[in-house]
Amino acid sequence: MDTPHVTIIGAGLGGLTLARVLHVHGFPATVYEAESSPTARTQGGMLDIHDYNGQLAIEAAGLTDEFRGIILEGRQTMRILAPDGTVLLDKADDGDGGRPEVQRGELRQILLDSLPAGTVRWGRKARGVRSLPEGRHEVTFADGSTVTTSLLVGADGAWSRVRPLLSDATPEYTGMSYIETYLYDVETRHPDAARAVGGGSMAAPAAGGKGITAHREKGETIHTYVVLREPQEWFAAIDFTDGAAAAARIAQEFDGWAPELTALITEGDLPPLLRPIFALPLGHKWDRVPGVTLLGDAAHLLAPNGEGANSAMYDGAELGKAIAEHPDDIETALTQYEEAMFPRSVEFGSIGAELHELDGEDVAEGLIDMYTEGNK
């Protein structure tokens, strides 16, 4: 039996989980990543890792103890506020471990540390992929180098270079954008905002699909996501290179809101960062193509609902296990993985979808129902 060598494009959580699960089962993999190093950029913020997908992936990777070591205790606390600052829900961390919070960067580092040296090839940005005979594929990188593989996995996110081998689908703008801000040393420098957010997460939704959500991260840091439903042209008219002016313009959309909430926008210690939200159609799927598949956002990019990272890691774990179960019949492994992944991505992608159909106070009521019924 020839041990398959898996070529993975993308060193996000999904791709690294796949590489780790393969390593646990004795299968080699190489991960090619566009970033120049593990510290080339900030790796996002907080993630709640769910016991029905993300934690199962961590268990399959044999990293449960390491995962427990980075959990931020008490961060499952959840507050829902009205725009005037009235507290509508203050749900304490019940300690059940159903969705413990961790820093994305620390979780990624655990995965990186668990892989053999040289598994990840940094600074290798995939520029294009083409099919070769007998189910093989050639990946061309920005530096002109190439690699040929008989088993290629696209774990390369929203704008996947691997996806066109399987599907003509491309992400489309959802009509919603996030504006991210960070406040540091909040207990001393931003005490009102700190009290509003509380010890974990806070959401303040409003009519028109807008709102403010925030998370208490490590080191007295609050990471805020301001949500606005506007066309991309609307955001293009804002000069985000002028941080203060951009923050002031975004804050205008929240005129009349409690000052402790608008402070999350105007008192940011870094310039606000615009993140347009794109998505693939719910239920995106493809016909089986020999020697290649996708996972995570490359396969099923959806608007944020708390499932993206969890789903990507679960994809990686399930794909790794399928390959380990069928090492001499990779097409059976890929078929098994995809046939389970397609309906699963619809199920996970539908979580919270009903909230997008609500507006105004109904959104707050819907969030309260979600948290009090134990669905989050």
C-alpha positions in Angstrom: 0.0 0.0 0.0 1.4 3.4 -1.0 0.8 6.0 1.7 -0.9 9.0 0.1 0.9 12.3 0.5 -1.7 15.1 0.9 -1.0 18.6 -0.5 -3.0 21.2 1.5 -3.3 24.8 0.3 -3.9 27.1 3.3 -2.6 27.0 6.9 -5.8 28.2 8.5 -7.5 26.2 11.3 -9.2 23.8 8.8 -6.0 23.0 6.8 -3.9 22.6 9.9 -6.5 20.3 11.6 -6.4 18.1 8.5 -2.6 18.0 8.6 -2.6 17.1 12.3 -5.2 14.3 12.0 -3.3 12.9 9.1 -0.1 13.0 11.2 -1.9 11.2 14.1 -2.7 8.4 11.7 0.7 8.3 10.1 0.0 10.0 6.8 2.3 12.8 5.5 1.1 16.1 4.4 2.5 19.4 3.2 0.7 22.7 3.9 1.5 25.7 1.6 0.6 29.1 3.1 0.8 32.5 1.5 1.7 34.3 4.7 5.5 34.7 5.3 5.4 33.3 8.8 3.1 32.3 11.7 3.2 35.9 13.0 2.9 37.7 9.7 -0.5 39.1 10.8 -2.9 39.1 13.7 -5.0 35.9 13.7 -8.4 37.3 14.4 -10.0 37.4 17.8 -12.0 35.2 20.0 -13.6 31.9 19.0 -16.2 29.9 20.8 -15.4 26.2 20.1 -18.5 24.1 20.1 -18.9 20.7 21.7 -20.7 19.3 18.6 -18.1 20.1 16.0 -15.0 22.1 16.9 -14.2 20.2 20.1 -14.7 16.9 18.3 -12.1 18.0 15.7 -9.7 18.9 18.5 -10.3 15.5 20.1 -9.6 13.8 16.7 -6.4 15.8 16.5 -5.3 14.5 20.0 -5.0 18.0 21.4 -7.7 18.2 24.0 -5.3 18.9 26.9 -3.5 21.6 25.0 -6.9 23.1 24.1 -8.0 23.2 27.7 -4.9 25.1 28.6 -5.9 28.1 26.4 -9.5 28.4 27.4 -10.4 31.8 28.8 -12.4 31.1 31.9 -15.7 33.1 32.3 -15.8 34.3 28.7 -19.1 32.4 27.9 -20.8 35.3 29.7 -23.2 37.0 27.3 -25.0 40.4 27.5 -27.6 41.8 25.2 -28.2 45.5 25.3 -30.7 47.9 23.8 -29.3 50.9 21.9 -29.9 53.1 25.0 -27.7 50.8 27.0 -30.5 49.0 28.9 -29.4 45.5 29.7 -31.9 43.0 28.2 -30.0 39.8 29.1 -27.0 39.2 31.3 -26.3 35.4 31.1 -23.4 34.2 33.2 -20.9 31.7 32.2 -22.4 28.4 33.5 -19.1 26.6 33.1 -20.7 23.7 31.1 -17.9 23.9 28.5 -20.3 23.8 25.6 -18.7 26.7 23.8 -15.5 27.8 25.6 -13.8 30.8 24.3 -10.2 30.9 23.1 -8.0 33.2 21.1 -7.8 32.1 17.4 -4.0 32.8 17.3 -3.4 30.5 20.3 -5.5 27.7 18.8 -3.6 28.0 15.5 -0.3 27.9 17.3 -1.3 24.7 19.1 -2.0 23.1 15.8 1.3 24.4 14.3 3.3 23.1 17.3 1.7 19.6 16.9 3.1 19.2 13.3 6.5 17.9 12.3 9.0 20.6 11.4 8.7 21.6 7.8 5.1 20.5 7.3 4.1 24.1 6.6 5.8 25.9 3.8 5.5 29.6 4.4 5.5 32.4 1.8 4.0 30.1 -0.9 1.0 31.9 -2.3 -0.9 29.8 -4.7 -1.4 31.6 -8.0 -3.2 29.0 -10.0 -4.0 25.3 -10.2 -4.4 23.1 -13.3 -5.5 19.5 -13.8 -3.1 16.9 -15.2 -3.9 13.4 -16.4 -4.7 10.5 -14.0 -6.3 12.7 -11.3 -3.1 14.7 -10.6 -2.9 18.5 -10.3 -0.2 21.1 -10.5 -0.2 24.1 -8.2 1.8 27.2 -9.4 2.9 29.7 -6.7 3.5 33.4 -7.0 7.3 32.9 -6.9 7.1 30.8 -10.1 7.6 27.4 -8.4 5.2 24.5 -8.8 4.2 21.3 -7.1 2.4 18.3 -8.6 0.2 16.2 -6.4 -2.3 13.3 -6.6 -4.3 14.5 -3.6 -5.0 18.2 -3.4 -7.1 19.9 -0.7 -8.2 23.5 -1.0 -8.3 25.0 2.5 -7.5 28.4 1.2 -10.6 30.3 2.2 -13.1 32.6 0.5 -11.1 33.3 -2.6 -9.8 29.8 -3.1 -7.5 29.1 -6.0 -8.4 25.4 -5.8 -12.2 25.9 -6.0 -12.4 26.5 -9.8 -11.3 22.9 -10.3 -14.6 21.8 -8.8 -17.1 24.7 -9.1 -17.8 27.9 -11.0 -19.3 29.5 -7.8 -17.7 32.7 -6.5 -18.5 34.5 -3.3 -21.0 37.4 -3.5 -21.3 40.4 -1.3 -24.0 39.8 1.3 -25.0 43.4 1.7 -23.4 43.5 5.1 -20.0 44.7 6.3 -18.2 44.6 9.6 -16.0 47.4 10.9 -13.6 46.1 13.5 -12.1 48.2 16.4 -9.9 47.4 19.3 -9.8 49.1 22.8 -6.8 48.3 25.0 -6.4 48.6 28.8 -10.1 49.0 29.0 -10.5 48.9 32.8 -8.4 52.1 33.2 -8.7 53.8 29.8 -12.2 52.9 28.7 -14.1 52.0 31.9 -17.6 52.9 30.6 -17.2 50.7 27.5 -15.7 47.9 29.7 -18.8 48.0 32.0 -21.1 47.9 29.0 -19.4 44.8 27.5 -19.0 42.9 30.7 -16.8 39.9 31.2 -17.5 38.1 28.0 -19.5 39.0 24.9 -22.0 41.7 24.2 -24.5 42.3 21.4 -26.6 45.4 20.8 -28.8 44.9 17.7 -31.1 47.4 16.1 -33.4 48.1 13.2 -32.0 48.1 9.7 -29.7 45.2 10.2 -27.1 47.2 12.1 -25.7 46.6 15.5 -22.6 46.5 17.7 -21.1 43.3 19.1 -18.0 43.1 21.2 -15.8 40.5 23.0 -13.6 40.7 26.0 -10.3 39.3 25.0 -7.0 38.7 26.9 -5.1 41.5 28.4 -8.0 43.9 29.0 -8.7 44.1 25.3 -12.2 44.6 23.8 -12.6 43.6 20.1 -15.6 45.2 18.5 -17.5 44.3 15.3 -19.8 47.1 14.1 -22.4 45.7 11.7 -23.9 47.8 8.9 -26.0 46.8 5.9 -25.0 49.1 3.2 -23.8 48.7 -0.4 -20.0 48.5 -1.0 -20.2 51.9 -2.7 -21.4 53.4 0.5 -18.3 52.2 2.3 -16.0 53.2 -0.6 -17.0 56.8 0.1 -15.3 56.6 3.5 -11.6 57.2 3.8 -10.5 54.4 6.0 -6.9 55.6 5.8 -8.0 58.5 8.1 -8.9 56.4 11.2 -10.5 59.2 13.2 -12.6 60.5 10.4 -13.7 57.0 9.5 -14.7 56.1 13.0 -16.6 59.4 13.3 -18.5 58.7 10.1 -19.4 55.1 11.2 -20.5 56.5 14.6 -22.9 58.8 12.9 -25.0 55.7 12.0 -25.5 55.2 15.7 -26.5 58.7 16.6 -28.6 58.6 19.8 -27.1 55.4 21.1 -25.7 55.2 24.6 -22.2 56.8 24.7 -20.7 53.7 26.3 -21.7 51.8 23.1 -20.5 54.4 20.6 -17.3 54.7 22.5 -16.5 51.2 21.2 -16.3 52.9 17.8 -14.9 56.3 18.5 -12.3 55.4 21.2 -10.6 52.6 19.2 -6.9 52.4 19.8 -6.3 51.2 16.2 -7.9 52.6 13.0 -11.2 50.9 12.2 -10.8 48.0 9.8 -13.5 47.4 7.1 -14.4 43.8 6.4 -17.1 43.3 3.7 -18.9 40.0 4.2 -19.1 37.7 1.2 -20.8 34.3 1.0 -21.2 31.3 -1.3 -24.8 30.0 -1.9 -26.0 27.9 1.0 -25.8 24.3 -0.2 -22.9 24.9 -2.5 -21.7 21.5 -3.8 -19.9 20.0 -6.8 -19.6 16.7 -8.7 -16.7 14.4 -7.7 -13.4 15.3 -9.4 -10.6 12.8 -8.9 -7.8 13.8 -6.6 -9.1 17.1 -5.2 -11.6 18.5 -2.6 -12.3 21.5 -0.5 -12.9 22.3 3.2 -14.0 25.2 5.3 -14.7 28.6 3.6 -13.3 27.3 0.3 -16.2 24.9 0.3 -19.0 26.7 2.1 -18.3 30.3 2.9 -21.3 31.8 4.7 -22.1 35.0 6.6 -20.7 34.8 10.2 -22.8 32.8 12.6 -20.2 31.4 14.9 -19.8 28.2 13.0 -17.1 29.1 10.4 -14.0 28.0 12.3 -15.7 25.1 14.0 -17.0 23.8 10.7 -13.7 24.2 9.0 -11.9 22.2 11.8 -14.6 19.5 11.7 -14.2 19.3 7.9 -10.5 18.8 8.3 -10.9 16.2 11.0 -13.5 14.2 9.0 -11.5 14.4 5.8 -8.3 13.2 7.6 -10.2 10.3 9.2 -11.7 9.3 5.8 -8.3 9.2 4.2 -6.9 7.1 7.0 -9.8 4.7 6.7 -9.4 4.3 2.9 -5.6 4.8 2.2 -5.7 2.5 -0.8 -8.9 4.0 -2.3 -8.7 7.8 -2.1 -11.7 8.4 -4.3 -13.8 6.4 -1.8 -12.4 8.5 1.0 -13.2 11.8 -0.8 -16.7 10.6 -1.8 -17.4 9.6 1.8 -16.2 13.0 3.1 -18.1 15.1 0.5 -21.4 13.2 0.9 -21.4 13.9 4.6 -20.0 17.4 4.3 -22.5 18.8 1.9 -25.6 18.3 4.1 -23.6 19.1 7.2 -22.5 22.5 5.8 -26.2 23.4 5.2 -27.1 22.4 8.7 -24.3 24.4 10.3 -24.8 27.3 7.9 -28.5 27.5 8.8 -27.8 28.1 12.5 -29.0 31.6 13.4 -30.3 32.2 9.8 -33.7 33.1 11.2 -32.2 36.1 13.0 -31.3 37.7 9.6 -35.0 37.8 8.8 -35.8 39.8 11.9 -35.5 43.5 12.5 -35.4 46.0 15.3 -36.5 44.7 18.7 -37.3 41.4 17.2 -33.6 40.7 16.7 -32.9 41.3 20.4 -35.8 39.0 21.3 -34.5 36.4 18.9 -31.0 36.6 20.4 -32.4 36.3 23.9 -34.4 33.3 22.9 -31.3 31.7 21.4 -29.2 32.1 24.5 -31.9 31.3 27.0 -32.9 28.2 25.2 -29.4 26.9 25.2 -28.8 27.0 21.4 -25.7 29.1 21.6 
